[in-house]
């Protein structure tokens, strides 16, 4: 599984691969406040979600 985070300008600010089945992921990025897009890639699947950072 790969987690990517993009800023509002669609620039990738974070990318990390995770191995195995993990029910919860903790990502330390030091993001500044704003709106981000989180994409989780697993096999052929893709999940996208907006992430507000306060």
N, C-alpha and C positions, 0 to 999 in steps of 0.2 A: 504494500500500500504506500502511496506517495501523497503527501500533503503539500500543497502550494498555496501561498498567500500573495495576492496582487493588490497594489494600491489603486486608487481611482483612475490613474493614468495608464492602468493595465501593465505596470512594471512589476515584475516578480520581486518581492522583498523577502521571501522565505521559501525554502524547499527542503523537505526531509523525507527520507524513506523510513518506513517502520516495518519490522519483520513480525510475523506471527499474528495471532488474533489478540487484540487489545481492546477491551470494552471502553476504555477511556484514554485519551491522549492528552498530554500536557505539552504545550508548545511555548517556549520562552523566546520571544522575539524582540522585545523592547520597542514595539510599534508606537508611533506617535498617534495622538487622537485623530480619528477620521473614519471613513468607511472603506472597508476592504472586502475583497472577494476571496473566499476560501474554496479551494477545489481539492476533493479527495478522489484519487484515482485508485481503483482496485480491479485488477484484471481488465475486462472490457467495460467496466462500469465507471461512471463519473457522477459525483455529487457536487453541486455548486451551492454556496450559501453566502449571503451578505453578512458581514461581521462589523458591527459598530464598535469602535474602540473609544472609550471615554478618557 
